[in-house]
Amino acid sequence: MKENYEVVIVGGGLAGVCAALSAARLGSSVALVQDRPVLGGNSSSEIRVPLGGACNFNPWARETGILEELHLEDRSQNARRIWLGEATSMWDLTLYKAVVAEGNIDLFLNTLALEVDVDRAGAPRIAGVVCRQMGSEKDLTIRGSLFVDATGDATVAFKAGATTRMGREAKAEFGESLAPEKSDDFTMGSSVLFHASDAGRPVPFVPPPWAEVYRTNEDLRDRRHPDITAGYWWIEVGNPPYNTIGDNDAIRHEVLRHLLGVWDHIKNRGDHGAENLFIDFIGTLPGKRESRRVMGDYVLRESDVKQSVAFEDSVAYGGWFIDVHTMGGILNREKPPEATFDGNLEETDRRQMYIYSIPYRCLYSKDVANLMMAGRDISVTQVALGTTRLMATCAVIGQAVGAAAHLCAKHRLLPRQLYPARTRELQQILLRQDCYIPHVPNQDPADLARTAAVSATSSAALAFSEGTIGSEWEFARQMLYPRSNLDNERAEMFPVTADRIDRVEVLVESRSAKSARVELNLYHASAIWDFSSTKSLAHATAEIAPGSLAWLAFDLAVKVEPHRLYWIGVKSDRDVFWRYSDRSPTGTVCASRILKNWSAQKGSYTTRITPESRPYGPENLLSGISRPERWTNIWVSDPGQGFPQSVEYDLGKAVRFTTVHLVFDTNLNLPHMAVPGLNRAPECASDYAVYVESVRGGWRKVATATGNYQRLRVHRFDAVTSRKVRLEILRSNGDPSARLYQMRVYDEG
């Protein structure tokens, strides 16, 4: 234990873990204090909430950086699905291994922060945190220069005297349409999850006399439970009537009463097919959604997230819908557990969210000078918390805070002093760590590859898979959604490389006894999640014969801007279906209209565009963005040419360098919950080599990898002087193409 750490992080959930890893890898000395025996917070095997974030409701939006590294590591070796009640100790171990591998981190598990030592001479400043480590009976005072509250409950901030809020703001305070007329202390509730297994023979269940009774499905109105082996987030209790901090133990018992009542309903009341099931896990800790929030120099609000405000100090992002649960939770039986859960399209439309930015000014306390926040306790309104509270969002916030804390320590600044002078430096550090910040490209002056000329052995054309009529299980709302019936308008977005679109064809199936009219409109999109345009660039109609499957051709003959995104909206009758595939060509999106807004979906509608689009050339590697956004931003080789495939960077002149960063494709269109166990992304390069051109001619190998499944790989080697660098991909994990988002080249000597 050091006398004084540069960064002290209290709270070992995903936000705290990512903050610690971020700061430590940049060179800061870090103390990570966690009150439980495992890391991961709500995602751990103690609570078992599955990872959720921007990608669940937005295209190509899975959170990268440290969280992606941890996620890919887990998926490569963990057979269990990511779902309610499913997390195992393998996930805990993945987090633990990552933390203990960092020499700059001292980890204090089972360590409770009891008091905060505050220096109040001038602006209040934390000097240390007084802790007790359970089991060892050690009393510790952990001192540091900068402190990060990642406790969720804002425990450190509250004890330090920081300004906090708990409850709902009034509608008028921040102009929020989803806020109540009057402020109150109501909060979303906490949940306890369970998991069940099949014994292969009948297993009786006798509930304790204090369990709640749910005799019929009507008693569980709007609380669907088709998956009877794991659940349920809607077994939730909060304020009213319980305080989610002060009444934590009472909440745990109350939630357990209802959980056992729900299990009694599944086992003993009605035909659920649960005769052979037995519960093998019930959470011992309530998973919290909401408690205190710490006020910073800016308070993120509903209008910011709905309008995707581009903050100059943006350092993280989110994209889950505004998911504010019904106050009272399962005790409020007259209402659904969340406003959209009963299929209310008006409420779905109101809460729909595209990708939005989170500013740095929300991540430090406005009145405790050396205190930062990471996780659900950041400076947001209760309405905005409905989207920022998701664990994957908290993780990227944590990584941003860790990097910011490192910069503060390096330059001897307080968190407030980092803005605005070093905001750009912070953003570029995060991008180098493979974080994503909306519309902020790589502008790192130290990256020698940023202005290179790039060539490749081949590149792919845009091609959609031929689909079937499809439906898909929606994880978040536990419903089966139709995917392709055209009485509900459907859309497909695609990248266009030509300066015109002559024709669009869609594969349509009719199950009607009469012919049907199919209508198509073409629109421009500013980004991969943007279906907001109402200005049709071209319109056409076609007829489909009764009971037929046909490619319908729409002759548009329209001039367009090349290298831009466009989308088509298609509508017809209820018995007409646009063929759907569960595969999405990179940089494409399918969507369906809710009422006013559109909901992006996974997969694609079977489409052909003339002239052919070729949006995957090597020039994309210089875009500075490492995922689809305003363009595809990826090199994809021709799948018909097999392996090996190469990209070559000409740096313009011979330069000295020691390090190459590679960013591969791990299919960021799949939410965490949809990535199966024991999985290595087929799109990711498995075996590859890095070569440099010798001054005398010929190529010299400087780095190799086999069996890779990580998105970000950093290779360091003895200093070389060369004009050209080549990446040769020998094999993927299953995809027929080689794929790369970015190569960076540095001299770190």
matplotlib code that plots the C-alpha trace (Angstrom):
import matplotlib.pyplot as plt

x = [0.0, 1.4, 1.4, -0.4, -2.0, -2.4, -6.0, -8.2, -11.3, -14.0, -16.4, -15.5, -18.4, -17.8, -17.4, -14.8, -13.0, -12.7, -11.6, -8.9, -7.6, -7.7, -5.7, -3.3, -2.5, -1.7, 0.8, -1.0, -0.8, -4.3, -6.1, -9.3, -11.5, -14.4, -16.8, -17.6, -15.3, -15.8, -15.7, -18.4, -21.1, -24.6, -23.0, -21.2, -22.2, -23.6, -26.3, -26.3, -27.7, -26.8, -24.8, -26.9, -26.1, -26.4, -26.3, -29.5, -31.5, -29.0, -26.9, -23.2, -23.1, -21.6, -19.2, -15.5, -12.3, -11.7, -15.3, -15.0, -11.7, -13.3, -16.4, -14.5, -12.3, -15.3, -17.2, -14.1, -14.1, -17.5, -20.2, -23.1, -25.3, -25.4, -28.9, -30.8, -29.6, -27.0, -23.6, -21.1, -17.8, -16.0, -17.1, -15.9, -12.6, -12.2, -12.5, -10.2, -7.5, -7.5, -7.1, -4.4, -2.4, -1.9, 1.1, -0.1, -3.3, -3.5, -6.8, -8.7, -11.5, -14.0, -13.1, -15.8, -15.4, -16.6, -15.5, -14.0, -11.2, -11.8, -9.5, -11.9, -9.2, -10.5, -12.4, -13.2, -10.8, -10.6, -7.4, -8.2, -10.9, -11.1, -11.9, -12.3, -11.4, -13.7, -12.1, -8.6, -9.9, -7.7, -8.4, -7.0, -6.8, -6.2, -4.8, -4.6, -4.5, -7.7, -10.7, -13.4, -16.8, -17.9, -20.0, -23.3, -24.8, -22.4, -21.2, -17.9, -19.4, -22.1, -19.7, -17.4, -20.3, -20.7, -24.0, -26.2, -29.8, -32.1, -35.5, -37.3, -36.9, -40.0, -40.9, -40.2, -36.7, -35.0, -37.9, -38.3, -41.5, -41.0, -40.6, -43.5, -45.2, -43.8, -40.4, -40.4, -38.0, -39.3, -36.7, -36.7, -36.4, -33.9, -34.3, -33.2, -32.7, -32.9, -31.8, -33.4, -32.3, -34.0, -33.6, -34.9, -37.8, -40.5, -39.4, -42.0, -41.8, -43.5, -43.3, -42.7, -45.9, -44.6, -44.2, -46.6, -49.4, -49.9, -52.8, -53.3, -51.5, -53.9, -52.2, -49.0, -50.6, -48.0, -45.3, -44.4, -42.5, -42.0, -38.5, -39.0, -35.4, -34.1, -35.4, -37.0, -36.0, -39.6, -39.5, -38.6, -39.2, -38.1, -39.5, -42.4, -42.3, -38.6, -35.5, -33.1, -30.1, -31.5, -34.0, -31.7, -32.2, -36.0, -36.0, -34.1, -36.7, -39.7, -38.2, -37.5, -41.2, -42.3, -39.7, -40.8, -44.4, -43.6, -41.8, -44.8, -47.0, -44.7, -44.4, -47.8, -50.4, -51.2, -49.4, -45.9, -44.1, -42.0, -42.5, -38.9, -37.4, -35.7, -34.1, -30.3, -29.6, -31.3, -29.4, -28.4, -27.9, -30.5, -29.3, -29.9, -31.0, -31.1, -30.1, -28.0, -26.6, -23.6, -24.0, -21.3, -20.7, -23.3, -26.4, -27.3, -31.0, -33.7, -33.3, -29.6, -30.0, -33.0, -31.4, -28.0, -26.3, -22.7, -20.8, -17.3, -16.2, -17.9, -15.9, -18.5, -21.8, -25.1, -28.0, -30.4, -33.9, -35.1, -35.9, -37.5, -39.4, -42.8, -42.4, -43.2, -42.2, -44.1, -46.0, -47.7, -49.7, -52.1, -49.3, -46.8, -43.3, -42.0, -44.1, -43.4, -43.7, -47.3, -46.7, -47.6, -46.3, -46.8, -44.6, -42.1, -41.9, -41.4, -38.5, -36.8, -33.1, -30.4, -26.7, -25.9, -22.8, -21.9, -19.8, -16.8, -18.4, -20.9, -18.1, -16.7, -18.2, -18.9, -18.0, -15.5, -12.4, -10.6, -13.7, -14.9, -17.7, -18.1, -21.3, -24.9, -24.0, -22.9, -24.4, -27.7, -31.4, -33.5, -35.0, -31.6, -30.5, -33.0, -30.6, -27.1, -27.6, -27.0, -23.8, -22.1, -22.6, -21.3, -18.2, -17.2, -17.9, -15.5, -12.8, -13.1, -12.9, -9.8, -8.1, -9.1, -7.8, -4.5, -4.2, -5.0, -2.3, 0.2, -0.3, -1.1, -4.6, -7.9, -10.7, -12.4, -9.1, -9.0, -11.9, -11.6, -7.8, -7.1, -10.4, -9.1, -6.1, -8.4, -10.6, -7.5, -6.2, -9.6, -9.7, -6.2, -7.6, -10.3, -13.1, -15.7, -16.8, -19.6, -18.2, -14.7, -12.1, -8.5, -6.4, -3.5, -0.4, 1.9, 0.1, 2.5, -0.2, -2.8, -1.7, -0.4, -1.4, -3.2, -3.6, -5.0, -4.9, -8.7, -12.0, -15.6, -18.7, -21.9, -24.0, -27.1, -27.9, -31.1, -33.5, -36.7, -39.8, -38.5, -39.4, -36.9, -37.0, -36.6, -34.5, -35.3, -39.1, -39.3, -41.5, -41.5, -41.5, -42.5, -39.6, -40.9, -44.7, -45.1, -48.3, -45.7, -43.3, -39.8, -36.5, -33.0, -30.0, -27.0, -23.7, -23.5, -20.2, -21.6, -23.0, -26.4, -28.9, -30.4, -32.4, -33.3, -34.7, -36.3, -37.1, -40.8, -43.2, -47.0, -49.3, -52.3, -55.0, -54.9, -52.2, -50.7, -49.1, -45.6, -44.4, -40.7, -39.1, -35.4, -33.9, -30.6, -29.0, -26.4, -25.3, -25.9, -28.7, -30.4, -33.8, -35.1, -35.4, -38.9, -37.7, -38.0, -35.3, -37.1, -40.4, -41.6, -44.3, -44.5, -47.1, -46.6, -48.8, -50.9, -49.1, -45.7, -42.1, -40.4, -37.7, -39.5, -37.6, -37.9, -36.3, -35.2, -32.6, -31.6, -28.4, -26.9, -23.8, -21.2, -19.8, -22.9, -25.5, -29.1, -32.1, -35.3, -38.7, -41.0, -44.6, -47.5, -50.2, -50.3, -49.8, -46.8, -43.4, -39.9, -37.5, -35.3, -31.8, -30.2, -26.9, -26.1, -23.5, -21.2, -22.5, -26.1, -29.2, -32.7, -35.5, -39.2, -41.4, -42.9, -45.2, -43.1, -39.7, -37.9, -36.6, -33.3, -33.2, -30.6, -30.2, -31.1, -33.9, -32.9, -32.0, -30.0, -28.7, -27.6, -25.0, -23.0, -21.7, -18.1, -18.0, -15.2, -12.0, -8.7, -9.2, -11.7, -8.7, -7.9, -11.3, -10.2, -13.4, -13.3, -16.9, -19.7, -20.9, -21.3, -19.6, -18.6, -15.0, -13.8, -11.7, -13.2, -11.4, -13.2, -14.7, -14.3, -10.5, -9.8, -6.7, -4.1, -5.2, -3.1, -3.2, -0.1, 0.6, 3.0, 4.1, 5.5, 9.1, 11.3, 10.5, 11.4, 8.7, 8.3, 4.6, 1.6, -2.0, -4.6, -8.4, -10.2, -13.9, -15.8, -19.3, -20.3, -23.9, -24.5, -25.6, -23.7, -26.8, -26.8, -23.2, -23.2, -20.9, -17.6, -17.6, -14.9, -16.3, -16.1, -15.3, -12.2, -8.7, -7.3, -3.8, -1.8, 1.6, 3.0, 5.8, 8.0, 9.9, 13.6, 15.7, 17.5, 14.2, 12.2, 10.0, 10.8, 8.3, 8.1, 5.0, 2.7, -0.4, -2.3, -5.7, -6.6, -10.1, -9.5, -10.6, -7.6, -4.1, -1.0, 2.3, 5.6, 9.0, 12.6, 12.8, 12.7, 13.1, 10.9, 8.6, 6.1, 4.1, 2.0, -0.6, -1.1, -4.2, -3.8, -7.1, -10.2, -12.4, -14.8, -15.7, -14.6, -13.1, -10.2, -11.4, -9.7, -11.0, -7.7, -3.9, -1.9, 1.9, 3.9, 7.4, 7.3, 11.0]
y = [0.0, 3.4, 6.4, 8.5, 7.4, 9.6, 8.2, 6.5, 4.9, 3.7, 1.3, -1.8, -2.1, -1.8, 2.0, 1.7, -1.2, 0.6, 3.8, 2.0, 0.1, 3.3, 5.4, 2.6, 1.8, 5.4, 5.4, 6.6, 4.9, 3.7, 2.3, 0.4, 0.0, -2.5, -3.5, -6.9, -10.0, -9.7, -7.0, -6.1, -4.6, -5.3, -7.4, -9.8, -13.3, -11.9, -9.8, -11.0, -8.1, -8.6, -6.0, -3.4, -0.2, 1.8, -1.2, -2.7, 0.0, 1.6, 0.2, -0.5, 1.1, -1.5, 0.1, -0.4, 0.3, -1.6, -2.9, -4.5, -6.1, -7.6, -8.7, -10.4, -12.2, -13.5, -14.6, -16.6, -18.8, -18.6, -20.9, -19.2, -16.7, -13.0, -12.7, -12.1, -14.3, -16.1, -14.4, -16.8, -16.6, -16.8, -13.1, -12.2, -13.9, -12.0, -8.7, -9.8, -11.0, -7.8, -5.7, -7.8, -7.8, -4.1, -3.3, 0.3, -0.9, -1.9, -3.7, -3.6, -6.1, -6.5, -3.0, -0.6, 3.1, 4.4, 8.0, 10.7, 12.9, 16.3, 19.3, 22.3, 25.1, 26.8, 24.7, 21.4, 18.7, 15.0, 13.9, 10.3, 7.6, 5.8, 2.1, -1.2, -4.5, -7.3, -10.6, -9.2, -6.8, -4.1, -0.4, 1.6, 5.2, 5.4, 8.8, 10.3, 13.3, 12.6, 10.6, 8.9, 8.0, 4.9, 3.6, 4.0, 5.5, 8.5, 7.5, 9.2, 12.4, 12.5, 12.0, 14.7, 17.2, 17.4, 18.6, 15.5, 14.9, 12.0, 11.8, 13.4, 17.0, 19.0, 19.3, 23.1, 22.9, 21.5, 21.7, 17.9, 16.4, 13.1, 14.6, 15.0, 18.4, 18.6, 17.3, 14.5, 11.9, 9.0, 6.7, 3.6, 0.4, -2.4, -6.0, -9.4, -12.0, -15.8, -18.7, -22.1, -25.5, -28.6, -31.6, -34.1, -35.1, -33.3, -31.0, -29.6, -26.1, -25.0, -21.2, -19.8, -18.4, -14.8, -15.1, -12.9, -14.8, -14.4, -16.7, -15.8, -14.1, -11.2, -10.7, -10.2, -7.9, -6.5, -8.6, -11.2, -14.2, -16.5, -17.4, -19.4, -20.3, -16.8, -13.4, -10.9, -7.3, -6.2, -7.8, -4.4, -2.4, 1.2, 4.6, 4.7, 3.4, 2.4, 4.6, 2.7, 3.4, 3.6, 0.7, -1.5, -4.6, -4.1, -3.8, -7.1, -8.9, -7.3, -8.2, -11.7, -12.0, -11.2, -13.3, -16.4, -15.5, -15.3, -18.6, -20.1, -18.8, -20.4, -23.7, -24.2, -22.0, -22.4, -24.4, -23.0, -26.3, -25.8, -29.2, -30.2, -26.9, -25.9, -22.6, -22.8, -19.1, -16.2, -13.0, -12.0, -8.3, -6.0, -4.6, -0.9, 1.4, 4.7, 6.6, 9.7, 11.7, 14.2, 17.6, 18.8, 21.9, 20.7, 18.6, 16.4, 16.5, 15.1, 17.6, 16.9, 13.2, 13.5, 16.1, 14.4, 17.7, 17.7, 19.0, 20.3, 18.3, 15.1, 12.1, 9.2, 8.3, 6.4, 5.2, 3.1, 4.5, 6.7, 3.8, 5.3, 2.6, 2.9, 4.4, 1.7, -1.2, -4.4, -2.8, -0.6, -3.3, -1.0, 0.1, -1.8, -2.0, 0.5, 2.8, 1.0, -2.5, -3.0, -2.1, 1.6, 3.1, 6.7, 6.1, 4.2, 7.1, 9.6, 7.6, 6.5, 7.5, 7.8, 8.0, 11.0, 12.5, 12.8, 15.9, 15.8, 18.5, 15.9, 13.8, 15.9, 17.5, 21.2, 21.8, 19.2, 20.2, 16.8, 14.5, 12.8, 10.5, 7.3, 5.3, 6.0, 8.8, 11.3, 14.8, 14.1, 14.6, 11.7, 11.5, 11.4, 8.8, 6.5, 6.2, 6.9, 4.3, 1.3, -0.6, -0.5, 3.3, 3.5, 1.5, 4.0, 6.8, 5.1, 4.8, 8.5, 9.4, 7.2, 8.9, 12.4, 11.6, 10.5, 13.8, 15.8, 13.9, 14.3, 18.1, 18.7, 20.0, 19.7, 18.1, 21.5, 22.8, 20.2, 21.9, 23.4, 23.6, 19.8, 18.5, 17.7, 15.9, 13.8, 12.9, 11.8, 9.7, 7.9, 7.4, 5.9, 3.4, 2.5, 4.4, 6.0, 9.6, 10.6, 12.5, 13.0, 11.5, 10.5, 13.7, 12.4, 14.3, 11.5, 8.9, 8.5, 6.6, 9.3, 11.0, 7.9, 6.6, 3.2, 0.4, -3.1, -6.4, -6.3, -4.8, -6.0, -4.7, -4.1, -7.3, -8.1, -11.7, -13.1, -13.4, -15.0, -13.7, -12.9, -12.2, -11.6, -11.9, -8.5, -9.1, -5.8, -6.1, -9.9, -9.9, -11.4, -8.7, -9.1, -8.0, -7.6, -7.1, -3.9, -2.5, -1.0, 1.0, -0.5, 1.0, 0.0, 2.3, 1.7, 3.4, 4.7, 5.2, 6.4, 9.8, 8.4, 5.7, 4.3, 1.5, -0.1, -3.7, -5.3, -9.0, -9.1, -12.0, -11.7, -13.9, -12.1, -13.4, -10.1, -8.0, -5.3, -1.9, -1.4, 2.2, 3.2, 6.6, 7.5, 9.7, 11.0, 10.2, 12.2, 9.2, 5.5, 6.1, 9.0, 8.2, 11.7, 13.0, 13.6, 15.0, 12.3, 12.4, 10.0, 8.1, 5.0, 2.3, -1.3, -4.1, -7.6, -10.4, -12.4, -15.3, -14.6, -14.0, -11.4, -8.9, -5.6, -3.0, 0.7, 2.9, 6.1, 7.6, 10.2, 12.1, 11.8, 12.8, 10.0, 8.4, 9.2, 7.2, 6.9, 4.9, 3.7, 3.6, 0.8, 0.2, -1.9, -4.2, -6.5, -9.6, -8.3, -9.0, -7.7, -10.6, -10.2, -11.6, -11.7, -10.5, -6.9, -5.8, -3.4, 0.2, -0.8, -0.6, -1.8, -0.1, 0.1, 3.1, 3.4, 6.4, 9.5, 8.0, 5.0, 2.0, 0.5, -3.3, -5.9, -7.7, -6.3, -6.3, -8.0, -5.2, -4.5, -1.1, -0.1, 0.9, -1.4, 0.3, -0.4, 1.2, -0.9, 0.3, 0.9, 4.7, 4.1, 3.3, 7.0, 8.3, 8.5, 6.7, 3.0, 2.0, 2.8, 6.4, 8.8, 6.2, 2.5, 3.4, -0.1, -2.0, -5.4, -7.6, -9.3, -12.5, -14.3, -14.0, -15.8, -15.4, -14.0, -10.4, -7.3, -3.5, -1.4, 2.0, 4.4, 6.9, 9.3, 9.0, 6.8, 7.4, 5.8, 3.8, 1.2, 0.5, -0.5, -0.3, -2.4, -2.2, -5.2, -5.9, -7.7, -7.0, -4.0, -4.4, -7.3, -6.3, -7.9, -10.1, -11.4, -12.6, -16.4, -18.1, -19.7, -17.2, -15.5, -12.9, -14.5, -11.1, -10.7, -11.4, -14.6, -15.0, -12.1, -10.5, -7.0, -6.2, -3.2, -2.5, -2.7, 0.3, -2.1, -3.4, -6.5, -6.9, -7.8, -9.3, -7.3, -8.8, -11.8, -13.2, -16.4, -17.2, -13.6, -12.6, -9.1, -5.9, -3.7, -5.2, -3.2, -4.5, -3.1, -4.0, -2.8, 0.6, 0.4, 3.1, 2.5, 4.2, 1.4, -0.9, -3.9, -5.9, -9.4, -11.2, -14.9, -16.1, -14.8, -16.5, -17.6, -14.7, -15.0, -11.5, -9.8, -6.7, -3.7, -0.4, 1.3, 1.1, 3.6, 3.9, 5.4, 6.1, 5.4, 5.2]
z = [0.0, -1.0, 1.2, -1.5, -4.7, -7.7, -8.2, -5.6, -7.0, -4.6, -6.2, -8.2, -10.6, -14.3, -14.1, -11.3, -13.0, -16.3, -14.6, -12.7, -15.8, -17.9, -15.4, -14.5, -18.1, -18.8, -15.9, -12.8, -9.4, -8.6, -5.5, -6.3, -3.3, -3.5, -0.7, -2.1, -2.7, -6.4, -9.0, -11.5, -9.4, -10.9, -13.6, -11.2, -10.2, -7.0, -8.7, -12.4, -14.4, -18.1, -19.9, -21.8, -23.6, -26.7, -29.1, -27.9, -29.6, -32.0, -35.0, -34.8, -31.3, -29.0, -26.5, -27.3, -25.3, -22.1, -21.9, -25.3, -24.3, -21.2, -23.1, -25.8, -23.3, -21.5, -24.6, -25.8, -22.7, -21.0, -22.3, -20.5, -22.2, -21.1, -19.6, -16.4, -13.6, -15.9, -14.9, -13.4, -11.6, -15.0, -15.6, -12.1, -12.9, -16.2, -14.4, -11.5, -13.9, -15.8, -12.7, -11.0, -14.2, -13.9, -11.7, -11.1, -9.3, -5.7, -5.3, -1.9, -2.0, 0.9, 1.9, 3.0, 2.8, 6.2, 6.4, 4.2, 5.4, 3.9, 3.9, 4.1, 4.0, 0.8, -1.7, 0.0, -1.1, -0.1, 1.5, 2.2, 2.6, 5.9, 5.3, 7.0, 5.3, 6.3, 7.0, 7.7, 10.3, 9.0, 9.3, 6.4, 5.4, 1.7, 0.7, -2.8, -5.0, -7.0, -6.0, -8.1, -6.6, -8.5, -5.6, -7.4, -4.2, -4.3, -0.8, -1.0, -2.5, 0.1, 3.0, 1.5, 1.5, -2.3, -3.7, -4.5, -5.6, -5.0, -6.6, -9.5, -10.7, -11.6, -15.3, -15.3, -13.8, -16.9, -19.4, -19.4, -20.9, -19.1, -15.6, -13.2, -12.6, -9.0, -7.7, -5.2, -3.7, -5.7, -7.3, -9.5, -7.5, -6.9, -8.2, -7.1, -9.9, -10.0, -12.1, -12.5, -13.9, -15.1, -12.7, -15.3, -13.0, -11.1, -8.3, -5.9, -4.6, -1.3, -0.8, 2.7, 4.3, 3.9, 0.1, -2.0, -3.8, -7.6, -8.4, -12.1, -14.9, -14.4, -11.0, -13.0, -15.6, -18.1, -16.4, -19.0, -18.0, -21.0, -20.0, -16.9, -16.3, -15.4, -14.5, -13.8, -13.9, -13.2, -9.7, -8.4, -5.3, -4.6, -3.5, -2.8, -0.2, 0.5, 0.4, -1.9, 0.4, 3.9, 3.4, 1.4, 3.6, 3.8, 0.0, -0.3, 1.8, 0.0, -3.4, -2.2, -1.1, -4.5, -6.3, -4.4, -5.1, -8.9, -8.7, -6.9, -9.7, -12.3, -10.5, -9.0, -10.7, -14.4, -17.1, -17.4, -18.1, -15.0, -13.3, -13.5, -12.7, -9.5, -8.4, -8.1, -7.6, -5.9, -5.6, -2.1, -3.1, -4.6, -7.9, -7.7, -10.5, -8.8, -5.6, -5.3, -8.2, -7.7, -9.3, -11.6, -13.6, -16.1, -15.6, -18.5, -19.3, -21.5, -24.3, -24.5, -25.0, -27.3, -29.5, -29.5, -28.5, -29.7, -26.6, -27.2, -24.2, -25.1, -23.8, -23.8, -25.3, -24.7, -26.7, -24.5, -24.5, -21.6, -19.4, -16.3, -14.5, -12.9, -9.5, -6.9, -9.2, -8.6, -5.7, -8.3, -10.0, -11.9, -14.2, -16.4, -14.9, -17.5, -19.7, -23.0, -21.8, -22.6, -26.2, -25.8, -29.1, -28.0, -25.0, -27.1, -29.5, -26.6, -25.1, -28.3, -28.3, -30.9, -30.0, -27.8, -26.2, -22.5, -21.6, -19.3, -17.1, -15.9, -14.5, -11.6, -8.6, -8.8, -5.1, -4.0, -5.9, -6.5, -6.8, -10.0, -10.6, -12.7, -13.2, -12.4, -9.9, -12.5, -12.9, -14.8, -14.2, -13.1, -16.6, -18.3, -15.8, -17.4, -20.3, -18.8, -16.0, -18.3, -17.3, -20.7, -20.7, -17.1, -18.3, -21.0, -18.6, -16.2, -18.9, -19.7, -16.0, -15.5, -18.5, -17.2, -13.7, -15.2, -17.1, -14.0, -12.1, -14.9, -15.3, -11.6, -12.4, -10.6, -12.6, -13.4, -14.8, -17.4, -19.2, -21.7, -22.1, -22.3, -23.5, -27.0, -25.5, -23.3, -26.4, -28.4, -25.5, -25.4, -29.1, -28.9, -26.3, -28.8, -27.2, -29.4, -29.1, -31.6, -34.6, -33.0, -35.4, -34.7, -34.9, -32.9, -34.2, -33.0, -35.3, -38.3, -40.3, -40.2, -43.4, -45.2, -48.6, -48.2, -50.8, -50.5, -52.4, -52.9, -51.6, -51.4, -53.0, -51.0, -51.1, -49.0, -48.0, -49.4, -46.4, -45.3, -43.6, -40.2, -36.6, -33.7, -30.0, -28.3, -25.2, -23.5, -23.6, -23.8, -26.9, -30.4, -33.0, -36.6, -38.9, -42.4, -42.9, -44.9, -43.4, -41.0, -43.0, -43.2, -44.1, -45.2, -45.1, -47.3, -48.4, -52.0, -53.8, -57.1, -58.0, -58.9, -58.0, -61.2, -59.7, -56.3, -56.1, -53.1, -52.6, -51.6, -50.9, -51.1, -49.1, -50.3, -52.6, -54.6, -56.2, -54.0, -54.5, -53.0, -52.5, -52.1, -51.2, -51.1, -48.4, -47.3, -43.9, -42.0, -39.9, -39.5, -36.9, -38.7, -40.2, -39.5, -43.1, -44.5, -47.8, -50.4, -53.1, -55.3, -55.3, -57.2, -57.0, -58.2, -58.1, -56.7, -58.0, -55.5, -53.7, -55.4, -54.4, -56.7, -57.0, -57.5, -59.4, -58.7, -61.4, -59.6, -62.0, -59.3, -58.9, -55.4, -53.5, -53.7, -50.6, -48.5, -46.7, -48.1, -47.0, -48.6, -46.9, -48.2, -47.4, -48.7, -47.2, -44.2, -46.2, -48.1, -46.6, -47.4, -47.1, -44.0, -43.1, -39.7, -41.3, -41.8, -44.3, -42.4, -42.4, -43.3, -41.0, -41.2, -39.3, -38.7, -38.0, -34.5, -35.0, -35.6, -35.0, -36.4, -34.4, -35.7, -35.8, -36.4, -39.7, -43.1, -45.7, -49.0, -51.4, -54.6, -55.8, -59.3, -60.0, -57.6, -54.5, -53.3, -49.9, -48.3, -49.9, -48.1, -48.2, -45.3, -43.0, -42.9, -41.8, -38.2, -37.0, -36.1, -36.7, -39.1, -38.5, -41.4, -43.5, -43.3, -42.1, -42.7, -45.2, -46.2, -48.7, -51.6, -50.1, -53.4, -53.3, -50.0, -47.9, -47.4, -47.9, -47.2, -46.7, -47.2, -45.6, -47.4, -44.8, -47.5, -46.3, -44.1, -40.4, -37.1, -35.2, -32.6, -32.2, -34.4, -33.2, -35.1, -34.7, -36.1, -36.7, -33.9, -35.2, -33.1, -34.4, -31.9, -28.4, -25.6, -24.8, -28.4, -28.4, -27.7, -25.3, -26.5, -29.3, -31.3, -33.7, -37.2, -38.7, -36.5, -37.9, -36.2, -37.7, -39.1, -39.5, -39.6, -42.0, -42.6, -45.8, -45.5, -46.6, -49.0, -50.3, -49.3, -46.3, -42.7, -40.2, -36.9, -35.3, -35.6, -34.0, -34.1, -32.6, -32.0, -31.0, -29.6, -31.5, -30.4, -30.6, -29.9, -31.1, -29.8, -31.3, -31.6, -33.4, -37.2, -39.9, -42.9, -45.3, -45.6, -43.2, -44.4, -42.5, -43.9, -42.7, -43.1, -41.5, -39.9, -37.2, -39.9, -42.2, -45.9, -45.9, -44.1, -42.2, -40.6, -39.2, -38.4, -38.2, -36.1, -36.2, -33.3, -32.3, -28.5, -28.1]

ax = plt.figure().add_subplot(projection="3d")
ax.plot(x, y, z, "-o")
ax.set_aspect("equal")
plt.show()
